[in-house]
């Protein structure tokens, strides 16, 4: 008993430290990446930027893990990582970068805040049926998404709006699907998905005919470096850690915090304007997400307390 306690105590204390740090990372860092993407897009094409970001971050992490003796993923794990990476990073992040060419960073974050709504809907595929309160949350949340499309920020960019909805759907499905698959362990999962996602975005960049027409500016390059180090290596690793260690409800709770952070930074540093209807739509979306979160928390509480 004493030996078991001695082994488990560091793990518990480490988990207690890692969980809040991981949550803080996805809350604040991912909220700031919308600003960084907007600045980087001033010089870098969207899909090329995403490809460079994830290939560098993934290669650095993969090399470091292999040097420390961690085995390479199995073939099945590589295939699962390729599919998850194509959803989370290829479509999810790539569509956001594409949309932010015409959509303000704050508004992009508001649309992506609808991701938990799509995740709850996709849960039906795995026979996780929404409760009555969750259905109400879904209706309210999607009403906010529709309302946002009538606002001043998205009505002039239909392609941007469609791209953001696609990004939210892909990210939701990738998050739900990957939790039920044989994925690489710990940080190797992060590295594998970033490498696969970076390759996919690189292919899209080539097919899209992207190229640099001038030397990238210093602010754009520094923003890309920030996305590589903090947005990818730190925050994405933290998100996958949360997916593997906490309920999906808590892992996706960054959707509450990212929009206000992105809106505030966009207004402060880019002079973006957010109109009243956009703010109201954000509140409606978050209200729907909150209802779903509250319903899942209360529904799962008896099971947790009884175990």
C-alpha positions in Angstrom: 0.0 0.0 0.0 2.8 2.4 0.9 4.6 1.7 -2.3 1.4 2.3 -4.4 0.8 5.6 -2.6 4.3 6.7 -3.1 4.1 6.1 -6.8 0.7 7.7 -7.3 1.2 10.9 -5.3 3.6 12.6 -7.8 1.2 11.7 -10.6 -1.8 13.2 -8.8 0.1 16.4 -7.9 1.5 16.6 -11.5 -2.0 16.2 -12.9 -3.3 19.0 -10.6 -0.6 21.3 -12.0 -0.9 20.2 -15.6 -4.7 20.5 -15.9 -4.9 24.3 -15.0 -1.8 25.0 -17.1 -3.4 23.2 -20.1 -6.7 25.0 -19.7 -4.9 28.4 -19.4 -3.0 27.6 -22.6 -6.1 26.8 -24.7 -8.0 29.7 -23.2 -5.6 32.5 -23.7 -3.1 31.3 -26.3 -5.8 30.1 -28.7 -7.7 33.3 -28.1 -4.6 35.2 -29.3 -3.9 33.1 -32.3 -6.7 34.7 -34.3 -4.8 38.0 -34.0 -1.5 36.3 -34.9 -3.1 34.7 -38.0 -4.4 38.1 -39.1 -1.0 39.6 -38.9 0.7 36.7 -40.5 -1.7 36.8 -43.4 -0.4 40.2 -44.4 2.5 38.4 -46.0 1.9 34.7 -45.9 -0.7 32.8 -48.0 -3.2 31.0 -45.7 -2.5 27.3 -46.6 1.2 27.8 -47.0 1.3 29.5 -43.6 -0.5 26.6 -42.0 1.7 24.0 -43.7 4.9 25.7 -42.6 3.5 26.2 -39.1 2.6 22.5 -38.5 5.5 20.9 -40.4 8.1 22.9 -38.4 6.3 22.3 -35.0 5.6 18.7 -35.8 9.1 17.9 -37.0 10.7 19.6 -34.0 8.5 17.7 -31.5 8.7 14.4 -33.3 12.5 14.6 -33.5 12.8 15.5 -29.8 10.5 12.6 -28.8 12.4 10.1 -30.9 15.7 11.3 -29.4 14.3 10.6 -26.0 13.5 7.1 -26.9 9.8 7.3 -27.6 8.8 4.7 -30.3 7.3 5.9 -33.6 3.6 5.4 -34.1 2.3 2.2 -35.6 0.9 2.1 -39.1 -2.7 2.2 -37.7 -1.8 5.1 -35.5 -0.2 7.0 -38.4 -3.4 6.5 -40.4 -5.6 7.6 -37.6 -3.4 10.6 -37.0 -3.6 11.5 -40.7 -7.4 11.4 -40.6 -7.6 13.4 -37.4 -4.9 15.8 -38.5 -6.8 16.4 -41.8 -9.9 17.3 -39.8 -8.5 19.3 -37.0 -5.6 21.0 -38.8 -6.2 20.6 -42.5 -9.8 21.6 -42.6 -10.3 23.1 -39.1 -7.2 25.4 -39.0 -6.9 25.8 -42.8 -10.4 27.0 -43.2 -10.0 29.5 -40.4 -6.8 30.9 -42.0 -8.6 31.1 -45.4 -11.6 32.9 -43.8 -9.6 35.4 -42.0 -8.5 36.9 -45.2 -12.0 38.5 -45.4 -13.4 38.1 -41.9 -12.2 39.9 -38.8 -10.3 37.9 -36.2 -12.9 38.5 -33.5 -15.8 37.4 -35.6 -13.9 34.2 -36.7 -13.5 33.3 -33.1 -17.2 33.8 -32.4 -18.1 31.4 -35.2 -15.6 28.8 -34.0 -17.2 29.1 -30.6 -20.1 27.1 -32.0 -17.9 24.0 -32.2 -19.3 22.4 -29.0 -22.8 22.7 -30.6 -21.6 20.6 -33.6 -19.8 18.2 -31.2 -23.0 17.6 -29.4 -24.8 17.0 -32.7 -22.1 14.7 -34.0 -22.5 12.7 -30.7 -25.7 11.3 -32.2 -23.6 9.3 -34.6 -22.2 7.4 -31.6 -25.7 7.0 -30.1 -25.2 9.8 -27.6 -28.6 11.4 -27.9 -29.1 15.0 -26.6 -31.4 15.6 -23.7 -34.2 18.0 -23.8 -32.0 20.8 -22.3 -29.3 20.0 -24.8 -31.8 20.2 -27.7 -32.8 23.7 -26.4 -29.1 24.6 -26.2 -28.5 23.4 -29.8 -31.5 25.5 -31.1 -30.3 28.6 -29.2 -26.7 28.2 -30.2 -27.4 27.6 -33.9 -29.8 30.5 -33.8 -26.8 32.7 -32.7 -24.7 31.4 -35.6 -27.5 32.3 -38.1 -27.9 35.7 -36.4 -24.2 36.3 -36.8 -24.5 35.7 -40.5 -26.9 38.6 -40.7 -24.5 40.9 -38.9 -22.2 43.5 -40.5 -19.1 41.3 -40.3 -20.1 38.2 -42.3 -22.7 39.4 -44.7 -20.1 40.7 -47.1 -18.0 37.5 -47.0 -20.2 34.4 -47.7 -17.2 32.3 -48.6 -15.5 33.2 -45.3 -18.7 32.4 -43.4 -19.0 29.0 -45.1 -15.3 28.3 -44.4 -15.7 29.0 -40.7 -18.7 26.7 -40.4 -16.8 24.0 -42.1 -13.9 24.6 -39.7 -16.1 24.2 -36.7 -17.7 21.1 -38.0 -14.4 19.4 -38.9 -12.8 20.3 -35.6 -15.8 18.9 -33.7 -15.9 15.7 -35.6 -12.2 15.2 -35.4 -12.3 15.7 -31.6 -15.1 13.3 -31.1 -13.8 10.7 -33.5 -10.2 10.7 -32.3 -11.2 9.9 -28.7 -12.5 6.5 -29.9 -9.5 5.5 -32.0 -6.0 4.0 -31.5 -3.9 7.2 -31.4 -0.2 7.6 -30.6 0.5 8.2 -26.9 0.8 11.6 -25.3 2.9 14.2 -27.2 3.6 11.8 -30.0 -0.1 12.2 -30.9 0.5 15.9 -31.2 3.6 15.5 -33.4 1.9 12.9 -35.7 -1.2 15.0 -36.2 0.8 18.2 -36.9 3.1 16.4 -39.4 0.1 14.9 -41.2 -1.9 18.1 -41.1 1.1 20.1 -42.4 1.6 17.8 -45.3 -2.1 18.0 -46.2 -2.1 21.8 -46.0 1.1 21.9 -48.2 -0.7 19.9 -50.9 -3.7 22.3 -50.7 -1.3 25.2 -51.0 0.2 23.7 -54.1 -3.2 23.0 -55.7 -4.3 26.5 -54.8 -1.3 28.0 -56.5 0.0 29.8 -53.5 3.4 31.5 -53.6 5.2 34.3 -51.9 5.2 37.5 -54.0 7.6 39.4 -51.7 9.8 38.9 -48.7 7.5 38.5 -45.7 7.4 41.4 -43.3 9.0 41.1 -39.8 5.6 41.3 -38.0 4.2 38.6 -40.2 7.2 36.3 -39.7 7.2 36.9 -35.9 3.4 36.1 -35.9 4.1 32.8 -37.7 6.8 32.0 -35.2 4.4 32.7 -32.4 1.9 30.3 -34.0 4.5 27.6 -34.4 5.8 27.8 -30.8 2.8 28.8 -28.7 -0.2 28.1 -31.0 1.0 24.6 -32.0 3.6 23.2 -29.7 2.1 24.6 -26.5 -1.6 25.0 -27.0 -2.3 22.1 -29.4 -0.4 19.8 -27.1 -2.4 21.1 -24.2 -5.7 20.5 -26.0 -4.8 16.9 -26.9 -3.7 16.4 -23.3 -7.1 17.6 -22.1 -8.9 15.3 -24.6 -7.1 12.3 -23.1 -7.5 13.3 -19.4 -10.8 15.1 -18.9 -14.3 15.0 -20.2 -14.9 16.5 -23.7 -17.1 19.1 -22.0 -14.1 20.6 -20.2 -11.7 20.0 -23.1 -13.9 22.1 -25.4 -14.7 24.8 -22.8 -12.1 27.1 -24.4 -15.0 28.0 -26.7 -16.3 30.2 -23.9 -13.1 32.2 -23.5 -11.5 32.4 -27.0 -14.1 34.8 -28.5 -13.9 37.6 -25.9 -10.1 37.3 -26.0 -10.0 37.5 -29.8 -12.5 40.3 -30.0 -10.6 42.4 -27.4 -7.2 41.8 -29.1 -8.6 42.6 -32.5 -10.0 45.8 -31.3 -6.8 46.9 -29.5 -4.2 45.9 -32.1 -6.0 45.8 -35.4 -8.7 48.4 -35.0 -11.4 45.9 -35.8 -15.0 47.0 -35.2 -17.5 44.7 -33.6 -21.2 45.8 -33.9 -24.0 45.3 -31.5 -25.6 42.5 -33.4 -22.3 40.6 -33.5 -21.9 40.9 -29.7 -25.5 39.8 -29.2 -24.9 36.8 -31.5 -21.8 35.8 -29.5 -23.9 35.9 -26.3 -26.6 33.8 -27.9 -24.0 31.2 -29.1 -22.3 31.0 -25.7 -25.7 30.7 -24.0 -26.5 27.7 -26.1 -23.1 26.1 -25.4 -23.6 26.8 -21.7 -26.9 25.0 -21.7 -25.3 22.0 -23.3 -22.5 22.1 -20.8 -24.8 22.4 -17.8 -27.0 19.5 -19.1 -24.0 17.2 -19.6 -22.6 18.1 -16.2 -25.8 17.4 -14.3 -26.5 14.3 -16.3 -23.1 12.8 -15.6 -22.9 13.9 -11.9 -24.7 10.8 -10.4 -22.4 8.4 -12.3 -19.3 10.2 -11.1 -20.3 10.4 -7.5 -21.3 6.8 -7.4 -18.0 5.4 -8.7 
